[in-house]
Amino acid sequence: GIIQSMGHFQSLNQLQKAVITVCAWRAHDDQIRDLRHAFAALDKDKDGVLATEELCDAMIRSGVEIPDDLCLLSAGSDGNNTLSYTEFIAAAANKRNLIRESTAWDAFKIFDRNGDGKVGKQELLHFLSTCHHDADRAEK
């Protein structure tokens, strides 16, 4: 479920999180429909972000047990104690369903800024330093 997926996401390194976030950003609606509805229901003020406190409160009210070692704050990529739509999808989605070949190829092309078919160190560093800003801008 969502809690297990968020726990798994929390355990990933920065590069893994970045790749999954790009895949979430590029995911097809059929892959994330239920999560899109869940996000909309949780986003009470319709500002496009979920405060992690609100997310925890909603889960507790729904009877979902949150493991003590699950830090929802680490699911966000920018340290602001909120989850954007893309961050929520990346953290909560079943990763095996989220990453399809076409989505992975789209993600690779985003990393490969110069289009040479390789991801160099500078491209990777640039992406990791800007990925959450670009994804947030694309959502708006």
N, CA, C and O atoms as a GROMACS GRO file, in nm:
protein
  560
    1GLY      N    1   0.081  -0.118   0.000
    1GLY     CA    2   0.000   0.000   0.000
    1GLY      C    3   0.086   0.125   0.000
    1GLY      O    4   0.208   0.120  -0.016
    2ILE      N    5   0.020   0.235   0.018
    2ILE     CA    6   0.085   0.366   0.015
    2ILE      C    7   0.194   0.377   0.121
    2ILE      O    8   0.303   0.427   0.094
    3ILE      N    9   0.164   0.331   0.242
    3ILE     CA   10   0.262   0.344   0.351
    3ILE      C   11   0.388   0.264   0.320
    3ILE      O   12   0.499   0.312   0.342
    4GLN      N   13   0.371   0.142   0.269
    4GLN     CA   14   0.488   0.061   0.236
    4GLN      C   15   0.569   0.128   0.123
    4GLN      O   16   0.692   0.128   0.127
    5SER      N   17   0.499   0.183   0.025
    5SER     CA   18   0.568   0.251  -0.085
    5SER      C   19   0.645   0.372  -0.035
    5SER      O   20   0.757   0.398  -0.079
    6MET      N   21   0.584   0.448   0.058
    6MET     CA   22   0.653   0.565   0.113
    6MET      C   23   0.774   0.523   0.195
    6MET      O   24   0.878   0.589   0.193
    7GLY      N   25   0.761   0.413   0.267
    7GLY     CA   26   0.874   0.362   0.342
    7GLY      C   27   0.988   0.320   0.251
    7GLY      O   28   1.104   0.348   0.280
    8HIS      N   29   0.954   0.254   0.142
    8HIS     CA   30   1.056   0.215   0.045
    8HIS      C   31   1.122   0.337  -0.017
    8HIS      O   32   1.244   0.342  -0.030
    9PHE      N   33   1.042   0.435  -0.054
    9PHE     CA   34   1.095   0.556  -0.116
    9PHE      C   35   1.193   0.627  -0.022
    9PHE      O   36   1.297   0.678  -0.065
   10GLN      N   37   1.158   0.629   0.104
   10GLN     CA   38   1.243   0.694   0.205
   10GLN      C   39   1.381   0.630   0.211
   10GLN      O   40   1.479   0.697   0.242
   11SER      N   41   1.389   0.500   0.182
   11SER     CA   42   1.516   0.428   0.194
   11SER      C   43   1.606   0.445   0.071
   11SER      O   44   1.722   0.401   0.073
   12LEU      N   45   1.557   0.508  -0.034
   12LEU     CA   46   1.634   0.522  -0.158
   12LEU      C   47   1.736   0.635  -0.147
   12LEU      O   48   1.720   0.727  -0.066
   13ASN      N   49   1.841   0.627  -0.229
   13ASN     CA   50   1.938   0.736  -0.233
   13ASN      C   51   1.885   0.849  -0.321
   13ASN      O   52   1.781   0.834  -0.386
   14GLN      N   53   1.956   0.960  -0.324
   14GLN     CA   54   1.909   1.079  -0.394
   14GLN      C   55   1.889   1.054  -0.544
   14GLN      O   56   1.792   1.102  -0.601
   15LEU      N   57   1.980   0.980  -0.607
   15LEU     CA   58   1.967   0.951  -0.749
   15LEU      C   59   1.844   0.865  -0.775
   15LEU      O   60   1.767   0.893  -0.867
   16GLN      N   61   1.825   0.761  -0.696
   16GLN     CA   62   1.708   0.675  -0.713
   16GLN      C   63   1.579   0.755  -0.697
   16GLN      O   64   1.485   0.739  -0.775
   17LYS      N   65   1.575   0.842  -0.595
   17LYS     CA   66   1.456   0.926  -0.575
   17LYS      C   67   1.434   1.017  -0.694
   17LYS      O   68   1.320   1.037  -0.737
   18ALA      N   69   1.542   1.073  -0.748
   18ALA     CA   70   1.530   1.163  -0.863
   18ALA      C   71   1.473   1.090  -0.984
   18ALA      O   72   1.384   1.143  -1.052
   19VAL      N   73   1.523   0.970  -1.012
   19VAL     CA   74   1.473   0.893  -1.127
   19VAL      C   75   1.326   0.859  -1.108
   19VAL      O   76   1.247   0.874  -1.201
   20ILE      N   77   1.289   0.815  -0.989
   20ILE     CA   78   1.148   0.779  -0.965
   20ILE      C   79   1.060   0.903  -0.972
   20ILE      O   80   0.946   0.895  -1.019
   21THR      N   81   1.110   1.016  -0.925
   21THR     CA   82   1.032   1.140  -0.932
   21THR      C   83   1.008   1.180  -1.077
   21THR      O   84   0.898   1.223  -1.112
   22VAL      N   85   1.110   1.167  -1.163
   22VAL     CA   86   1.092   1.197  -1.305
   22VAL      C   87   0.991   1.100  -1.365
   22VAL      O   88   0.905   1.142  -1.444
   23CYS      N   89   0.999   0.974  -1.330
   23CYS     CA   90   0.903   0.875  -1.382
   23CYS      C   91   0.761   0.909  -1.334
   23CYS      O   92   0.665   0.894  -1.409
   24ALA      N   93   0.748   0.956  -1.211
   24ALA     CA   94   0.617   0.996  -1.160
   24ALA      C   95   0.565   1.116  -1.237
   24ALA      O   96   0.446   1.125  -1.269
   25TRP      N   97   0.653   1.208  -1.265
   25TRP     CA   98   0.617   1.330  -1.339
   25TRP      C   99   0.568   1.294  -1.479
   25TRP      O  100   0.478   1.360  -1.532
   26ARG      N  101   0.626   1.191  -1.539
   26ARG     CA  102   0.592   1.151  -1.676
   26ARG      C  103   0.492   1.034  -1.684
   26ARG      O  104   0.460   0.988  -1.793
   27ALA      N  105   0.444   0.989  -1.570
   27ALA     CA  106   0.357   0.870  -1.567
   27ALA      C  107   0.225   0.894  -1.639
   27ALA      O  108   0.173   1.006  -1.642
   28HIS      N  109   0.174   0.789  -1.696
   28HIS     CA  110   0.045   0.793  -1.762
   28HIS      C  111  -0.066   0.787  -1.657
   28HIS      O  112  -0.048   0.730  -1.550
   29ASP      N  113  -0.178   0.847  -1.690
   29ASP     CA  114  -0.289   0.855  -1.594
   29ASP      C  115  -0.334   0.717  -1.546
   29ASP      O  116  -0.371   0.702  -1.430
   30ASP      N  117  -0.332   0.617  -1.634
   30ASP     CA  118  -0.376   0.484  -1.592
   30ASP      C  119  -0.286   0.424  -1.486
   30ASP      O  120  -0.328   0.334  -1.413
   31GLN      N  121  -0.162   0.473  -1.475
   31GLN     CA  122  -0.069   0.422  -1.375
   31GLN      C  123  -0.093   0.485  -1.238
   31GLN      O  124  -0.063   0.423  -1.136
   32ILE      N  125  -0.147   0.607  -1.234
   32ILE     CA  126  -0.153   0.682  -1.109
   32ILE      C  127  -0.292   0.734  -1.075
   32ILE      O  128  -0.307   0.816  -0.984
   33ARG      N  129  -0.393   0.688  -1.145
   33ARG     CA  130  -0.530   0.739  -1.126
   33ARG      C  131  -0.573   0.736  -0.980
   33ARG      O  132  -0.622   0.837  -0.929
   34ASP      N  133  -0.556   0.624  -0.912
   34ASP     CA  134  -0.600   0.614  -0.773
   34ASP      C  135  -0.521   0.709  -0.683
   34ASP      O  136  -0.578   0.769  -0.591
   35LEU      N  137  -0.392   0.723  -0.709
   35LEU     CA  138  -0.311   0.815  -0.629
   35LEU      C  139  -0.349   0.960  -0.657
   35LEU      O  140  -0.345   1.043  -0.567
   36ARG      N  141  -0.385   0.990  -0.781
   36ARG     CA  142  -0.429   1.126  -0.815
   36ARG      C  143  -0.554   1.161  -0.737
   36ARG      O  144  -0.566   1.271  -0.684
   37HIS      N  145  -0.648   1.066  -0.730
   37HIS     CA  146  -0.771   1.087  -0.653
   37HIS      C  147  -0.740   1.101  -0.504
   37HIS      O  148  -0.800   1.184  -0.435
   38ALA      N  149  -0.648   1.020  -0.454
   38ALA     CA  150  -0.610   1.028  -0.312
   38ALA      C  151  -0.548   1.164  -0.283
   38ALA      O  152  -0.580   1.226  -0.182
   39PHE      N  153  -0.460   1.211  -0.370
   39PHE     CA  154  -0.397   1.341  -0.349
   39PHE      C  155  -0.503   1.451  -0.348
   39PHE      O  156  -0.501   1.538  -0.260
   40ALA      N  157  -0.594   1.447  -0.443
   40ALA     CA  158  -0.699   1.550  -0.449
   40ALA      C  159  -0.784   1.550  -0.322
   40ALA      O  160  -0.821   1.656  -0.273
   41ALA      N  161  -0.814   1.432  -0.270
   41ALA     CA  162  -0.893   1.423  -0.147
   41ALA      C  163  -0.816   1.476  -0.027
   41ALA      O  164  -0.875   1.536   0.063
   42LEU      N  165  -0.686   1.454  -0.023
   42LEU     CA  166  -0.604   1.499   0.089
   42LEU      C  167  -0.570   1.648   0.082
   42LEU      O  168  -0.546   1.711   0.185
   43ASP      N  169  -0.567   1.702  -0.037
   43ASP     CA  170  -0.531   1.844  -0.058
   43ASP      C  171  -0.653   1.931  -0.032
   43ASP      O  172  -0.716   1.981  -0.126
   44LYS      N  173  -0.686   1.949   0.094
   44LYS     CA  174  -0.809   2.019   0.134
   44LYS      C  175  -0.813   2.163   0.084
   44LYS      O  176  -0.919   2.210   0.042
   45ASP      N  177  -0.702   2.234   0.089
   45ASP     CA  178  -0.704   2.375   0.047
   45ASP      C  179  -0.674   2.392  -0.102
   45ASP      O  180  -0.667   2.504  -0.152
   46LYS      N  181  -0.656   2.282  -0.173
   46LYS     CA  182  -0.636   2.279  -0.319
   46LYS      C  183  -0.520   2.367  -0.365
   46LYS      O  184  -0.528   2.433  -0.469
   47ASP      N  185  -0.411   2.368  -0.285
   47ASP     CA  186  -0.294   2.447  -0.322
   47ASP      C  187  -0.188   2.365  -0.394
   47ASP      O  188  -0.082   2.418  -0.428
   48GLY      N  189  -0.214   2.237  -0.416
   48GLY     CA  190  -0.120   2.154  -0.491
   48GLY      C  191  -0.008   2.094  -0.408
   48GLY      O  192   0.081   2.030  -0.463
   49VAL      N  193  -0.012   2.113  -0.277
   49VAL     CA  194   0.087   2.053  -0.189
   49VAL      C  195   0.018   1.997  -0.066
   49VAL      O  196  -0.087   2.046  -0.024
   50LEU      N  197   0.079   1.895  -0.008
   50LEU     CA  198   0.031   1.836   0.116
   50LEU      C  199   0.133   1.863   0.224
   50LEU      O  200   0.250   1.827   0.210
   51ALA      N  201   0.089   1.926   0.333
   51ALA     CA  202   0.177   1.937   0.449
   51ALA      C  203   0.189   1.798   0.509
   51ALA      O  204   0.090   1.726   0.520
   52THR      N  205   0.309   1.759   0.546
   52THR     CA  206   0.328   1.623   0.597
   52THR      C  207   0.246   1.599   0.724
   52THR      O  208   0.203   1.486   0.749
   53GLU      N  209   0.224   1.702   0.803
   53GLU     CA  210   0.138   1.687   0.922
   53GLU      C  211  -0.004   1.652   0.881
   53GLU      O  212  -0.067   1.566   0.942
   54GLU      N  213  -0.056   1.719   0.778
   54GLU     CA  214  -0.190   1.691   0.729
   54GLU      C  215  -0.200   1.548   0.676
   54GLU      O  216  -0.300   1.479   0.697
   55LEU      N  217  -0.096   1.505   0.607
   55LEU     CA  218  -0.095   1.370   0.553
   55LEU      C  219  -0.098   1.267   0.665
   55LEU      O  220  -0.173   1.170   0.659
   56CYS      N  221  -0.016   1.288   0.767
   56CYS     CA  222  -0.015   1.196   0.882
   56CYS      C  223  -0.150   1.196   0.952
   56CYS      O  224  -0.203   1.090   0.985
   57ASP      N  225  -0.206   1.315   0.976
   57ASP     CA  226  -0.336   1.324   1.043
   57ASP      C  227  -0.444   1.251   0.964
   57ASP      O  228  -0.526   1.180   1.022
   58ALA      N  229  -0.445   1.267   0.832
   58ALA     CA  230  -0.544   1.201   0.748
   58ALA      C  231  -0.529   1.049   0.754
   58ALA      O  232  -0.629   0.977   0.758
   59MET      N  233  -0.406   1.001   0.755
   59MET     CA  234  -0.383   0.857   0.764
   59MET      C  235  -0.429   0.802   0.898
   59MET      O  236  -0.490   0.696   0.905
   60ILE      N  237  -0.399   0.874   1.003
   60ILE     CA  238  -0.441   0.830   1.137
   60ILE      C  239  -0.593   0.828   1.146
   60ILE      O  240  -0.651   0.732   1.198
   61ARG      N  241  -0.658   0.934   1.096
   61ARG     CA  242  -0.806   0.940   1.098
   61ARG      C  243  -0.866   0.824   1.018
   61ARG      O  244  -0.975   0.776   1.051
   62SER      N  245  -0.796   0.780   0.915
   62SER     CA  246  -0.845   0.670   0.832
   62SER      C  247  -0.813   0.534   0.890
   62SER      O  248  -0.849   0.431   0.832
   63GLY      N  249  -0.745   0.532   1.004
   63GLY     CA  250  -0.712   0.406   1.068
   63GLY      C  251  -0.587   0.339   1.015
   63GLY      O  252  -0.562   0.222   1.043
   64VAL      N  253  -0.508   0.413   0.937
   64VAL     CA  254  -0.384   0.359   0.882
   64VAL      C  255  -0.276   0.373   0.988
   64VAL      O  256  -0.252   0.482   1.040
   65GLU      N  257  -0.211   0.263   1.019
   65GLU     CA  258  -0.103   0.267   1.118
   65GLU      C  259   0.026   0.308   1.049
   65GLU      O  260   0.068   0.247   0.951
   66ILE      N  261   0.087   0.413   1.101
   66ILE     CA  262   0.211   0.465   1.043
   66ILE      C  263   0.328   0.414   1.126
   66ILE      O  264   0.336   0.443   1.246
   67PRO      N  265   0.418   0.336   1.066
   67PRO     CA  266   0.533   0.286   1.141
   67PRO      C  267   0.615   0.400   1.201
   67PRO      O  268   0.627   0.507   1.141
   68ASP      N  269   0.670   0.377   1.319
   68ASP     CA  270   0.749   0.480   1.387
   68ASP      C  271   0.869   0.525   1.306
   68ASP      O  272   0.910   0.641   1.314
   69ASP      N  273   0.926   0.436   1.227
   69ASP     CA  274   1.046   0.472   1.152
   69ASP      C  275   1.018   0.537   1.017
   69ASP      O  276   1.111   0.568   0.943
   70LEU      N  277   0.891   0.559   0.984
   70LEU     CA  278   0.856   0.624   0.858
   70LEU      C  279   0.861   0.774   0.878
   70LEU      O  280   0.782   0.830   0.955
   71CYS      N  281   0.952   0.838   0.811
   71CYS     CA  282   0.964   0.983   0.819
   71CYS      C  283   0.911   1.042   0.690
   71CYS      O  284   0.982   1.048   0.590
   72LEU      N  285   0.787   1.086   0.692
   72LEU     CA  286   0.728   1.142   0.572
   72LEU      C  287   0.799   1.269   0.528
   72LEU      O  288   0.790   1.308   0.411
   73LEU      N  289   0.868   1.334   0.619
   73LEU     CA  290   0.940   1.455   0.582
   73LEU      C  291   1.049   1.425   0.480
   73LEU      O  292   1.082   1.511   0.398
   74SER      N  293   1.104   1.305   0.483
   74SER     CA  294   1.211   1.272   0.389
   74SER      C  295   1.155   1.234   0.252
   74SER      O  296   1.232   1.214   0.157
   75ALA      N  297   1.024   1.224   0.240
   75ALA     CA  298   0.966   1.195   0.110
   75ALA      C  299   0.972   1.317   0.019
   75ALA      O  300   0.982   1.302  -0.103
   76GLY      N  301   0.966   1.436   0.076
   76GLY     CA  302   0.978   1.558  -0.002
   76GLY      C  303   1.121   1.579  -0.045
   76GLY      O  304   1.215   1.538   0.024
   77SER      N  305   1.138   1.644  -0.158
   77SER     CA  306   1.273   1.660  -0.211
   77SER      C  307   1.336   1.793  -0.175
   77SER      O  308   1.456   1.812  -0.195
   78ASP      N  309   1.258   1.886  -0.123
   78ASP     CA  310   1.315   2.018  -0.100
   78ASP      C  311   1.318   2.060   0.046
   78ASP      O  312   1.349   2.176   0.076
   79GLY      N  313   1.287   1.969   0.138
   79GLY     CA  314   1.301   1.996   0.279
   79GLY      C  315   1.205   2.098   0.337
   79GLY      O  316   1.233   2.155   0.442
   80ASN      N  317   1.093   2.123   0.271
   80ASN     CA  318   1.000   2.224   0.320
   80ASN      C  319   0.879   2.167   0.395
   80ASN      O  320   0.780   2.237   0.415
   81ASN      N  321   0.887   2.041   0.434
   81ASN     CA  322   0.781   1.974   0.511
   81ASN      C  323   0.649   1.964   0.435
   81ASN      O  324   0.542   1.955   0.496
   82THR      N  325   0.658   1.967   0.305
   82THR     CA  326   0.539   1.947   0.222
   82THR      C  327   0.573   1.847   0.112
   82THR      O  328   0.690   1.823   0.081
   83LEU      N  329   0.470   1.790   0.055
   83LEU     CA  330   0.485   1.703  -0.061
   83LEU      C  331   0.407   1.765  -0.176
   83LEU      O  332   0.287   1.787  -0.165
   84SER      N  333   0.476   1.793  -0.286
   84SER     CA  334   0.406   1.837  -0.406
   84SER      C  335   0.334   1.715  -0.465
   84SER      O  336   0.354   1.602  -0.420
   85TYR      N  337   0.252   1.739  -0.563
   85TYR     CA  338   0.181   1.630  -0.629
   85TYR      C  339   0.280   1.525  -0.681
   85TYR      O  340   0.262   1.405  -0.657
   86THR      N  341   0.384   1.569  -0.751
   86THR     CA  342   0.481   1.475  -0.807
   86THR      C  343   0.556   1.400  -0.698
   86THR      O  344   0.579   1.280  -0.710
   87GLU      N  345   0.594   1.470  -0.591
   87GLU     CA  346   0.662   1.403  -0.480
   87GLU      C  347   0.572   1.297  -0.417
   87GLU      O  348   0.618   1.188  -0.383
   88PHE      N  349   0.444   1.330  -0.400
   88PHE     CA  350   0.349   1.235  -0.344
   88PHE      C  351   0.338   1.111  -0.433
   88PHE      O  352   0.343   0.998  -0.384
   89ILE      N  353   0.322   1.133  -0.562
   89ILE     CA  354   0.309   1.020  -0.657
   89ILE      C  355   0.436   0.936  -0.653
   89ILE      O  356   0.430   0.813  -0.647
   90ALA      N  357   0.553   1.002  -0.656
   90ALA     CA  358   0.680   0.928  -0.654
   90ALA      C  359   0.693   0.845  -0.527
   90ALA      O  360   0.737   0.730  -0.532
   91ALA      N  361   0.656   0.903  -0.413
   91ALA     CA  362   0.672   0.833  -0.286
   91ALA      C  363   0.568   0.723  -0.267
   91ALA      O  364   0.599   0.618  -0.212
   92ALA      N  365   0.445   0.747  -0.311
   92ALA     CA  366   0.335   0.656  -0.279
   92ALA      C  367   0.308   0.549  -0.384
   92ALA      O  368   0.241   0.450  -0.356
   93ALA      N  369   0.360   0.567  -0.504
   93ALA     CA  370   0.330   0.474  -0.613
   93ALA      C  371   0.404   0.342  -0.596
   93ALA      O  372   0.511   0.335  -0.535
   94ASN      N  373   0.345   0.237  -0.652
   94ASN     CA  374   0.414   0.110  -0.665
   94ASN      C  375   0.521   0.129  -0.772
   94ASN      O  376   0.489   0.150  -0.889
   95LYS      N  377   0.647   0.123  -0.732
   95LYS     CA  378   0.757   0.156  -0.823
   95LYS      C  379   0.762   0.065  -0.945
   95LYS      O  380   0.799   0.109  -1.054
   96ARG      N  381   0.727  -0.060  -0.929
   96ARG     CA  382   0.730  -0.152  -1.044
   96ARG      C  383   0.626  -0.113  -1.149
   96ARG      O  384   0.650  -0.129  -1.268
   97ASN      N  385   0.512  -0.062  -1.104
   97ASN     CA  386   0.409  -0.019  -1.199
   97ASN      C  387   0.443   0.117  -1.259
   97ASN      O  388   0.404   0.146  -1.373
   98LEU      N  389   0.514   0.199  -1.184
   98LEU     CA  390   0.543   0.334  -1.228
   98LEU      C  391   0.648   0.338  -1.338
   98LEU      O  392   0.640   0.419  -1.430
   99ILE      N  393   0.746   0.250  -1.329
   99ILE     CA  394   0.858   0.256  -1.422
   99ILE      C  395   0.833   0.160  -1.538
   99ILE      O  396   0.853   0.039  -1.526
  100ARG      N  397   0.790   0.215  -1.648
  100ARG     CA  398   0.772   0.141  -1.773
  100ARG      C  399   0.886   0.181  -1.866
  100ARG      O  400   0.954   0.282  -1.843
  101GLU      N  401   0.906   0.103  -1.969
  101GLU     CA  402   1.018   0.134  -2.060
  101GLU      C  403   1.004   0.273  -2.119
  101GLU      O  404   1.102   0.348  -2.123
  102SER      N  405   0.885   0.310  -2.165
  102SER     CA  406   0.868   0.442  -2.226
  102SER      C  407   0.890   0.553  -2.125
  102SER      O  408   0.948   0.657  -2.158
  103THR      N  409   0.845   0.533  -2.003
  103THR     CA  410   0.864   0.633  -1.898
  103THR      C  411   1.012   0.643  -1.861
  103THR      O  412   1.064   0.752  -1.840
  104ALA      N  413   1.079   0.529  -1.852
  104ALA     CA  414   1.221   0.529  -1.820
  104ALA      C  415   1.301   0.599  -1.930
  104ALA      O  416   1.396   0.672  -1.902
  105TRP      N  417   1.262   0.577  -2.056
  105TRP     CA  418   1.331   0.643  -2.166
  105TRP      C  419   1.309   0.794  -2.159
  105TRP      O  420   1.402   0.872  -2.181
  106ASP      N  421   1.187   0.837  -2.128
  106ASP     CA  422   1.159   0.980  -2.110
  106ASP      C  423   1.246   1.038  -1.998
  106ASP      O  424   1.300   1.147  -2.011
  107ALA      N  425   1.259   0.963  -1.890
  107ALA     CA  426   1.342   1.008  -1.777
  107ALA      C  427   1.487   1.020  -1.821
  107ALA      O  428   1.554   1.118  -1.789
  108PHE      N  429   1.536   0.920  -1.895
  108PHE     CA  430   1.674   0.925  -1.942
  108PHE      C  431   1.698   1.049  -2.028
  108PHE      O  432   1.801   1.115  -2.014
  109LYS      N  433   1.605   1.081  -2.116
  109LYS     CA  434   1.621   1.196  -2.204
  109LYS      C  435   1.626   1.326  -2.124
  109LYS      O  436   1.691   1.422  -2.166
  110ILE      N  437   1.558   1.331  -2.011
  110ILE     CA  438   1.564   1.449  -1.925
  110ILE      C  439   1.702   1.461  -1.862
  110ILE      O  440   1.756   1.571  -1.851
  111PHE      N  441   1.760   1.349  -1.821
  111PHE     CA  442   1.896   1.349  -1.766
  111PHE      C  443   1.999   1.385  -1.873
  111PHE      O  444   2.094   1.459  -1.846
  112ASP      N  445   1.981   1.333  -1.994
  112ASP     CA  446   2.076   1.350  -2.104
  112ASP      C  447   2.053   1.485  -2.171
  112ASP      O  448   1.993   1.492  -2.279
  113ARG      N  449   2.099   1.591  -2.108
  113ARG     CA  450   2.071   1.727  -2.153
  113ARG      C  451   2.128   1.759  -2.290
  113ARG      O  452   2.067   1.834  -2.367
  114ASN      N  453   2.244   1.703  -2.324
  114ASN     CA  454   2.306   1.736  -2.453
  114ASN      C  455   2.268   1.637  -2.564
  114ASN      O  456   2.311   1.654  -2.678
  115GLY      N  457   2.188   1.536  -2.532
  115GLY     CA  458   2.136   1.445  -2.633
  115GLY      C  459   2.237   1.351  -2.694
  115GLY      O  460   2.216   1.301  -2.805
  116ASP      N  461   2.348   1.324  -2.625
  116ASP     CA  462   2.451   1.237  -2.683
  116ASP      C  463   2.431   1.089  -2.651
  116ASP      O  464   2.514   1.006  -2.686
  117GLY      N  465   2.318   1.056  -2.583
  117GLY     CA  466   2.292   0.916  -2.551
  117GLY      C  467   2.361   0.868  -2.425
  117GLY      O  468   2.356   0.749  -2.394
  118LYS      N  469   2.426   0.958  -2.354
  118LYS     CA  470   2.495   0.925  -2.230
  118LYS      C  471   2.460   1.030  -2.125
  118LYS      O  472   2.427   1.144  -2.158
  119VAL      N  473   2.466   0.990  -2.000
  119VAL     CA  474   2.446   1.086  -1.892
  119VAL      C  475   2.581   1.105  -1.824
  119VAL      O  476   2.631   1.018  -1.754
  120GLY      N  477   2.638   1.222  -1.847
  120GLY     CA  478   2.768   1.254  -1.788
  120GLY      C  479   2.755   1.305  -1.646
  120GLY      O  480   2.645   1.336  -1.599
  121LYS      N  481   2.869   1.314  -1.580
  121LYS     CA  482   2.871   1.358  -1.441
  121LYS      C  483   2.811   1.498  -1.426
  121LYS      O  484   2.732   1.521  -1.334
  122GLN      N  485   2.846   1.590  -1.514
  122GLN     CA  486   2.795   1.727  -1.504
  122GLN      C  487   2.643   1.731  -1.526
  122GLN      O  488   2.572   1.806  -1.459
  123GLU      N  489   2.594   1.650  -1.621
  123GLU     CA  490   2.449   1.645  -1.644
  123GLU      C  491   2.378   1.593  -1.521
  123GLU      O  492   2.274   1.645  -1.481
  124LEU      N  493   2.434   1.490  -1.462
  124LEU     CA  494   2.374   1.431  -1.344
  124LEU      C  495   2.375   1.530  -1.227
  124LEU      O  496   2.274   1.546  -1.159
  125LEU      N  497   2.488   1.596  -1.205
  125LEU     CA  498   2.495   1.693  -1.097
  125LEU      C  499   2.398   1.809  -1.120
  125LEU      O  500   2.334   1.855  -1.026
  126HIS      N  501   2.387   1.855  -1.244
  126HIS     CA  502   2.293   1.963  -1.275
  126HIS      C  503   2.151   1.919  -1.245
  126HIS      O  504   2.074   1.992  -1.183
  127PHE      N  505   2.117   1.799  -1.289
  127PHE     CA  506   1.982   1.750  -1.266
  127PHE      C  507   1.951   1.736  -1.117
  127PHE      O  508   1.846   1.781  -1.071
  128LEU      N  509   2.041   1.676  -1.044
  128LEU     CA  510   2.017   1.654  -0.901
  128LEU      C  511   2.005   1.786  -0.826
  128LEU      O  512   1.935   1.792  -0.725
  129SER      N  513   2.070   1.890  -0.873
  129SER     CA  514   2.062   2.018  -0.803
  129SER      C  515   1.939   2.098  -0.843
  129SER      O  516   1.902   2.192  -0.773
  130THR      N  517   1.874   2.061  -0.954
  130THR     CA  518   1.759   2.139  -1.000
  130THR      C  519   1.632   2.059  -1.018
  130THR      O  520   1.528   2.117  -1.051
  131CYS      N  521   1.633   1.928  -0.996
  131CYS     CA  522   1.520   1.844  -1.035
  131CYS      C  523   1.389   1.884  -0.968
  131CYS      O  524   1.286   1.891  -1.036
  132HIS      N  525   1.389   1.911  -0.840
  132HIS     CA  526   1.261   1.942  -0.776
  132HIS      C  527   1.209   2.078  -0.819
  132HIS      O  528   1.087   2.098  -0.820
  133HIS      N  529   1.296   2.172  -0.855
  133HIS     CA  530   1.249   2.302  -0.902
  133HIS      C  531   1.182   2.288  -1.037
  133HIS      O  532   1.076   2.346  -1.060
  134ASP      N  533   1.244   2.212  -1.128
  134ASP     CA  534   1.187   2.191  -1.260
  134ASP      C  535   1.055   2.118  -1.254
  134ASP      O  536   0.960   2.155  -1.322
  135ALA      N  537   1.047   2.014  -1.173
  135ALA     CA  538   0.923   1.938  -1.161
  135ALA      C  539   0.812   2.024  -1.103
  135ALA      O  540   0.698   2.016  -1.148
  136ASP      N  541   0.844   2.107  -1.003
  136ASP     CA  542   0.744   2.194  -0.944
  136ASP      C  543   0.694   2.296  -1.048
  136ASP      O  544   0.575   2.323  -1.055
  137ARG      N  545   0.786   2.352  -1.126
  137ARG     CA  546   0.745   2.448  -1.229
  137ARG      C  547   0.657   2.379  -1.333
  137ARG      O  548   0.559   2.438  -1.379
  138ALA      N  549   0.689   2.258  -1.371
  138ALA     CA  550   0.612   2.186  -1.473
  138ALA      C  551   0.472   2.156  -1.426
  138ALA      O  552   0.380   2.148  -1.507
  139GLU      N  553   0.453   2.138  -1.293
  139GLU     CA  554   0.321   2.107  -1.240
  139GLU      C  555   0.227   2.226  -1.245
  139GLU      O  556   0.106   2.208  -1.251
  140LYS      N  557   0.282   2.346  -1.244
  140LYS     CA  558   0.200   2.469  -1.234
  140LYS      C  559   0.149   2.514  -1.368
  140LYS      O  560   0.079   2.614  -1.376
   0.00000   0.00000   0.00000
